Amino acid sequence: MAKLVLKFENSVLKEMPVGTKEVSIGRSPENGLVIDNPAVSHYHARVFSEEGRLMLEDFGSMNGTFVNGQRVKMVTLKPGDSVGIGKHTIVVSESRELDGHAAGNGAVRLAAPKINETVMLDTKERREFLQKVAAVGESSQVAPSRLKVATLIVRKGRTDRSEYALNDKLTVVGKSVMATVRLKGWFAPRAAAQITRREDQSYYIGAADKMPSLNGQPVLRPTILSSGDIITVAGIEMEFVYRD
């Protein structure tokens, strides 16, 4: 079983095995490996096992994830690899810990599930994607141009920008200083709507202080977004797309 060793300079901060459940990495305390550093996104990256391979995926973080000095989006990891996130390093190693018996009796200790680890949702698209990665080779890296970035394009209304890349798990539309899509105007709601990214990398829109509409229909419950969808809320109109 592989093990992730979180280090800062020469100090080991935490060790965590990677089994059948993924390990999320980031600044939020909800992550399995928490890195308290402003250069690290709240939900920065994840490490997970798929078809016998250990994979690393960057969540579209602003400052990037580096493996052996090279910036990556998704890559196969192997023992000895060094993952750089902010000023911290995560070293990939093999875990040979036993359950208290002598090594000769072959009883391997199973790692207890971590509270902050989340179960990876298995999808047909992800399996096919990883099969393509495996076909290229162990050290293959997916070029950034092949990974689509979810984006909101403002078509109508007053906002602080004309386009927003959805890099975080939660995107808030509103006037609040914590909002990603910042509305302008005295009567703009603090939180008009919210968009969440789920573990399978799908995006859902839901109501907050206002009820948004999607393609002209009111959003009564969290609804999955598809490329080309038109979102209307609090006087603005946005198009949800995936960019290369």
N, C-alpha and C positions, 0 to 999 in steps of 0.2 A: 504494500500500500504506500502511495506517495504521501509526503508530508511537506507542508509549507512552513518555513521558518522565517518569521518576520523580524527584521533587524534594523537598528538605527546605528549607523557607523559600525562599531565593533560589538555592540550590545544586542543580545537576543531578547526580544520583547515578548514573543509568543510563538508557540509551535502548534500546528493544527493538521491532523490527518485529513486526506481527501478520500472519501469512500464513494458511496452511491449517491450522496447528496452534494450539491454544489456549495461552494464557499464564496459568498459575496464579499467584496472588499470596498471600503470607502470610509468617509468621515462620519457618516450617520452611525449612531450606536446600534442600529438594527442589523448591521453587517456582522458576518462571522469574524472577519478580521477588520478591526477598527483602526484606522490610521488618523490620528488627530493632528492634522496639518492643513493649513489653509490652501495649499497647492493641490490637495486631494479633493475630488468631487464627493458629494454625499453618497452617491452610488457610482463608484468609479469603474469597477471591473468584476469579473467572477472567474473562478476556476472550477471546472467540472469534468467528470469522467464520461466518456461516450465511446462505446464500441471498443473498449480496451485502451483507449488513448486519453491522456490528460490534456485538456484544452484550456486555453485562456482567452477570454473575450473582453475587450474594452467596451464600456457602455457609451462611447462617444464623449469621453471626458475632455475637458478643455486643455489640460496640460499633458495628456497622453499617458500611455503605458508602454514601457520599454522592456524588451527581453534581450539580454546580452548586449545592451547598448542600442538596439534598433527599435524604433517605434512600431507598434503592431496594433492591428484591430482584432484579429483572431489568429491564433497560432497553436501548434502542438507543443506541449512542454515535455521535457525529459529531465531526469535527475542531473543536477549540476547547473541547470539554467538559473540565471539571476534575473528577477523581475524588478524593474525600477519603477516606483510610484512615488512621486514627490521626492522627498529626501530620504525615503525609506527603501529598503531592499527586501525582497522575498526570495529566499533560496529554496529551490525544489530539491528534495532529497527523498531517499527511500526510508520508510519507517520499518524497523525490525524489532519493535518492542514486543515482548511476550507477556503472557498473562500471569507471570509469577512462577511458572514452572521452569525447569531447565530447558535450554534450547533443544536438547536432544529428544524430548518427548513430543515435539511438533505441535504443541498447543499454542496457537497464535491468538493474541488478545485482540478482540474486535473493538474498534473505537466506538465509544458511546456517542450517540447523536448529539450534536450541539444545538442549543436552543435557537441560536441565531442563523443556523443553516436553513436554507429553503429548498424544498424538493424541486428539481428541475422538471418542467413539463416537457414531455416527449411529444414532438410533432413530426409529421411526415416530412415537412419542408426542412426541418433541422437535420433529420437523419440523412436526407438526400444531400444536403449541403456538406455535412461532415464526411460523407462517403467520397465526395469530390475532393475534399481536402486530403483525405487519406490516400487517394489515388495519386496525388502529386508527390507525396513523400512525407517522411516523419518530420522534417524541419520546414515543411511548407508554411507559407504565410499568405493569408488572403490579402490581396492588394486593397488599399482603402477604397479605390474606385468601384470595387465590386460590392461594397457594403452600402446599402441605402440609408440615408439619414432622413428621419421623419422631420418635416418642416411645415410651419404655418406661414402662408403668404397672405398679407392683409390686402384685400381687394377694395374695401370701403371702410370709412370711419377713421377716427383719430387715435393713433397709438404712437408710442415712442420710437418704433422702428417699423419697417415695411415687411420684415421677414424674421422668423424665429426658428432656430434649430432646437428640436425637443431632445435635449441631452439628459435631462433628469427624469426620475421616476414620476414626479409630480410637476405638472405645469399649471399654474394658476393664471387665469385671465381676470384682470381687475385693476383697480387704482392703487391697491396696497403696495407699499415699498417692497414687499416680499413676492409680488407677482412677477411672472416671467413676461407675459404680454401686458404691458402697462397701458391702461386706458387714460385718456385725457378728458378733461371737462369736469366742472364742479359737481355734477350729479352722477358721475360714473360710480358704480358700486365697487366696494373694496375687493370683492371676490365674486365675479359674475359667473364663472364656470371653471371647471377643472378638467384636465386631461391626464390620465394615468397610463404609465407603461407597465405592462404585466410581465411575468417571468418568461413568457413565450415571445416577448418583444412585440406584442400587439398593443395598440393604443385604443383607449376607451374615453369617450367624453361623457361628463356628467354635470348635473346642475350644482350651483352654489347658491348665491343670493338671487340669481336669475335663472330662468329656464331657457337654455339655448335651444335652437332649432338646427336640425341636420337635414340638409337638402329639402328645406321647407317644412319638415315635420318636427313637432316638439319632442325633445329628448326627455321622456318620462322616467327612464332608468339608464344606468350606464350602457352606452352603445358603442360597439366597435367601429373604428374609423378605417376607411379605405381611401386609397389615393384618388384624389379628385373630388372628395366630399367637400361640401360647402357648409361652413358653420356660421350661424348668425346669432349674436348675443350682444345686448347692451349697446345697440347702434353700430356695431362693426360686423363686417363680413370677411371671413377668412377661408382660404382653401387649404385643405390638408393634402400634402403630397410627399412622395419619397424622392429625394434628390440623390444623385450619384456622389 
